Amino acid sequence: MTSLDLMSGGADYSSDGSLTAVGGGGHGFVGAFTICTGGYCQSSGTVTSVSLISGGYDYTSAPTIAFTSASGTNGTGAFVVPTTNSWSASGYEFEHEEMLNLLSGPDWTPTGIPMGK
């Protein structure tokens, strides 16, 4: 995974904690989250930030990200969308989309027949 987007901070998390990946077929993901506490929070115990420590490897689909408070008391409703560094086109997986430029010049078509010639 290359990034995490915090979509919802949820509520009632008792402490900062760790993120784990569930599913997706890969290994090695490590993440963390921070909650808001104190007078400046709209809602105490809301997840305010997530950190990607290690993106892991071999994920074939985006996993679900689970939140675990260090204190052991988990809140509810926090939601993260992970982004992976591979994507597919017509069923083929590409780990480095910048390499697709080799296939997508201005005269290239999916059939291999040059356009406009």
Secondary structure, DSSP 8 states (H G I E B T S, - for coil): --EEEEEEEEE---S-EEEEEESSS-EEEEEEEEEE-STT-SSTTEEEEEEEEEEEE--SS--EEEEEETTS---EEEEEEEE-S-EEETTEEES-GGGGGGT--TT--TTS--TT-
